[in-house]
Amino acid sequence: EIVLTQSPGTLSLSPGERASLSCRASQRLDSHFLAWYQHKPGQAPRLLIYGASNRATGIPDRFSGSGSGADFTLTISRLEPEDFAVYYCQQYGVSPPLTFGGGTKVEI
Amino acid sequence: VQLVASGGAVVQPGGSLRLSCAASGFRFDDYAMHWVRQVPGKGLEWVSFITWNGGNIYYADSVEGRFSIFRDNTKNFTYLQMRSLRPEDSGFYYCAKAGGIAAADNWFDHWGQGTLVTVSS
């Protein structure tokens, strides 16, 4: 099973600041099979990025994903008030198990 | 695209429950479907997925042998039959649609709203 480690656990920032979230895999991922989600209390998670760097439909361009191999980053260029949430990375591919990281909470 | 999950309830340890997920707005029989859960206050955990035609089915180790996933492509429904439930199975259960039609496209581009399962005596 591939273990994903997200850091930091909590990121305390202000609106307008830049956020950089890390996701490290216990082994190299095939073909950039990594996604990022935003999750707010009482809501379903929302896909932000797939394939490590492809923005999902309707996602603002202040969200960007980068990385390869076993190290990936989600960057939010300028935080808007609605961006304060928990963010998860997920690795996927043909062969389960699919796994999520433990999450990074972005708080004011 | 809309996914509506239902069937969550309070159930005693050792009991059973069936969750349902009604899908609309896309070609249901083109896509794999998944179940993901979240224990309140904790992270997301993938539970199970079924390929477009039911030909391949996978489970997390934590539910293998107790949960069964199946789908009805004539009705656009996915189901999760849960047996021998444990307190640690409590949480919100989300159905989710695979992001693409290729076998490896197992990111989740649409999610249902979640249905709450509570296993407690």
HADDOCK unambig.tbl for C-alpha pairs under 7 A between the chains (distance, minus, plus):
assign (segid A and resid 35 and name CA) (segid B and resid 107 and name CA) 6.41 0.50 0.50
assign (segid A and resid 43 and name CA) (segid B and resid 113 and name CA) 6.59 0.50 0.50
assign (segid A and resid 44 and name CA) (segid B and resid 111 and name CA) 6.15 0.50 0.50
assign (segid A and resid 44 and name CA) (segid B and resid 112 and name CA) 6.58 0.50 0.50
assign (segid A and resid 44 and name CA) (segid B and resid 113 and name CA) 5.26 0.50 0.50
assign (segid A and resid 44 and name CA) (segid B and resid 114 and name CA) 6.72 0.50 0.50
assign (segid A and resid 45 and name CA) (segid B and resid 111 and name CA) 6.88 0.50 0.50
assign (segid A and resid 47 and name CA) (segid B and resid 108 and name CA) 6.67 0.50 0.50
assign (segid A and resid 47 and name CA) (segid B and resid 109 and name CA) 5.56 0.50 0.50
assign (segid A and resid 50 and name CA) (segid B and resid 107 and name CA) 6.81 0.50 0.50
assign (segid A and resid 92 and name CA) (segid B and resid 106 and name CA) 5.50 0.50 0.50
assign (segid A and resid 92 and name CA) (segid B and resid 107 and name CA) 6.38 0.50 0.50
assign (segid A and resid 93 and name CA) (segid B and resid 104 and name CA) 4.25 0.50 0.50
assign (segid A and resid 93 and name CA) (segid B and resid 105 and name CA) 6.46 0.50 0.50
assign (segid A and resid 93 and name CA) (segid B and resid 106 and name CA) 5.97 0.50 0.50
assign (segid A and resid 94 and name CA) (segid B and resid 103 and name CA) 5.71 0.50 0.50
assign (segid A and resid 94 and name CA) (segid B and resid 104 and name CA) 4.25 0.50 0.50
assign (segid A and resid 96 and name CA) (segid B and resid 58 and name CA) 6.85 0.50 0.50
assign (segid A and resid 97 and name CA) (segid B and resid 60 and name CA) 6.09 0.50 0.50
assign (segid A and resid 98 and name CA) (segid B and resid 46 and name CA) 6.21 0.50 0.50
assign (segid A and resid 99 and name CA) (segid B and resid 45 and name CA) 6.89 0.50 0.50
assign (segid A and resid 99 and name CA) (segid B and resid 46 and name CA) 6.41 0.50 0.50
assign (segid A and resid 100 and name CA) (segid B and resid 44 and name CA) 6.34 0.50 0.50
assign (segid A and resid 100 and name CA) (segid B and resid 45 and name CA) 6.54 0.50 0.50
assign (segid A and resid 102 and name CA) (segid B and resid 43 and name CA) 5.65 0.50 0.50
assign (segid A and resid 103 and name CA) (segid B and resid 43 and name CA) 6.56 0.50 0.50
